[in-house]
Amino acid sequence: LGEGHLELDHLFLVQKFIGKGFGQLLLTDFLRKAKELNTIDIILEADPNAELFYKKFGFVTYDQRESSIKERFLPLMKLDFK
């Protein structure tokens, strides 16, 4: 997105692995690497069912957009490092 700004895209797990800690491992590793790169912020477009997952890591919802499925809205989220 530009110097110091990242977008997390396509972090998905197969249904049978959800709730077993794999998402936490993946996101923790991503955030560690982002910090090493002196990232300023990270944005993402979450599945509505994953919004609470990202909030546990400090992401905040700043907006939403309607998905291709009518009347289904995707949270737009951001994590500031600085």
C-alpha positions in Angstrom: 0.0 0.0 0.0 3.0 2.3 0.4 6.0 2.7 2.7 5.1 1.3 6.1 1.5 0.4 5.3 0.4 -3.2 4.8 -2.8 -4.9 3.8 -3.6 -8.4 5.1 -5.5 -10.3 2.4 -6.7 -13.9 2.1 -6.1 -15.3 5.6 -8.4 -18.3 5.6 -8.5 -21.7 7.3 -10.3 -24.9 6.3 -13.4 -25.1 8.5 -12.1 -28.2 10.5 -9.0 -26.2 11.6 -10.9 -23.2 12.9 -10.8 -22.9 16.7 -7.6 -25.0 17.1 -5.1 -22.1 17.3 -3.8 -22.2 13.8 -5.2 -18.8 12.9 -3.6 -17.3 16.0 -0.2 -18.8 15.0 -0.5 -17.4 11.5 -1.6 -13.9 12.5 1.0 -13.8 15.4 3.8 -14.6 12.9 2.5 -12.1 10.4 2.3 -9.3 13.1 5.9 -10.2 14.3 7.2 -9.8 10.7 5.2 -6.6 10.2 6.9 -5.1 13.3 10.3 -6.1 12.0 9.5 -4.1 8.9 8.7 -1.1 11.0 5.1 -1.2 9.8 3.0 1.9 10.6 -0.4 0.2 10.2 -2.2 -2.8 8.7 -5.6 -2.8 7.1 -7.8 -5.7 6.2 -11.3 -6.6 5.0 -12.7 -9.2 7.4 -15.3 -11.9 7.1 -18.1 -10.8 9.5 -17.5 -14.1 11.4 -13.8 -13.2 11.9 -14.2 -9.7 13.2 -13.9 -10.7 16.9 -10.8 -12.8 16.1 -9.1 -9.7 14.7 -10.3 -7.5 17.6 -8.4 -9.8 20.0 -5.2 -8.7 18.3 -6.0 -5.0 18.5 -7.6 -4.4 15.1 -10.5 -1.9 15.2 -13.4 -1.6 12.8 -13.4 1.7 11.0 -16.0 1.1 8.3 -17.8 -1.5 6.3 -18.6 -2.3 2.7 -21.3 -4.4 1.2 -20.1 -7.7 -0.2 -21.2 -9.3 -3.4 -23.9 -10.9 -1.4 -26.7 -8.4 -1.0 -27.2 -7.0 2.5 -24.0 -8.7 3.8 -21.4 -6.3 5.1 -17.7 -6.8 5.5 -15.9 -5.0 8.3 -12.9 -2.9 7.3 -10.4 -3.1 10.0 -7.1 -1.4 11.0 -4.2 -2.0 13.4 -1.9 1.0 14.2 1.6 0.2 15.3 2.6 3.8 16.1 
